Amino acid sequence: MRVDHDPRRGLFETEAEGVRAHLEYRREGGRLAILHTVVPEAASGRGIAGALTEAALDYARAEGLKVEPRCAYAQAWFRRHPEAADLLA
């Protein structure tokens, strides 16, 4: 699945089966705050939110940022993936 990054708008976006999904973030100093992860109900359960989150974490690593998961999905993702705990702010 291809995930596009629009740093000007603070979004990671993808389209799957004609449905758009996105992860909204904001850079705050040395942190990447994940604000919202939005996947329409019609596309839920397909790993889209996970792919968006992983793209955001790849970006955070590349930029040397710590991550502050503010949305419920990102918080749950970190609980399921303790191997990424080094990125937590």
WODA-V564614 format. One record per residue. N is the residue number from 1. OMEGA is omega as a letter, one per 40 degrees, with the letter a starting at -180 (999 if undefined). Layout:
# WODA-V564614
N|OMEGA + N|OMEGA
This chain:
# WODA-V564614
1|a + 2|i + 3|i + 4|a + 5|i + 6|a + 7|i + 8|i + 9|a + 10|a + 11|i + 12|a + 13|i + 14|i + 15|i + 16|i + 17|i + 18|a + 19|i + 20|i + 21|a + 22|i + 23|a + 24|i + 25|i + 26|i + 27|i + 28|a + 29|i + 30|a + 31|i + 32|i + 33|i + 34|a + 35|a + 36|i + 37|a + 38|i + 39|i + 40|a + 41|a + 42|a + 43|a + 44|i + 45|a + 46|i + 47|a + 48|i + 49|i + 50|i + 51|i + 52|i + 53|i + 54|i + 55|i + 56|a + 57|i + 58|i + 59|i + 60|i + 61|a + 62|a + 63|a + 64|a + 65|i + 66|a + 67|i + 68|a + 69|a + 70|i + 71|a + 72|a + 73|a + 74|i + 75|i + 76|i + 77|i + 78|i + 79|a + 80|a + 81|a + 82|i + 83|i + 84|a + 85|i + 86|i + 87|a + 88|i + 89|999
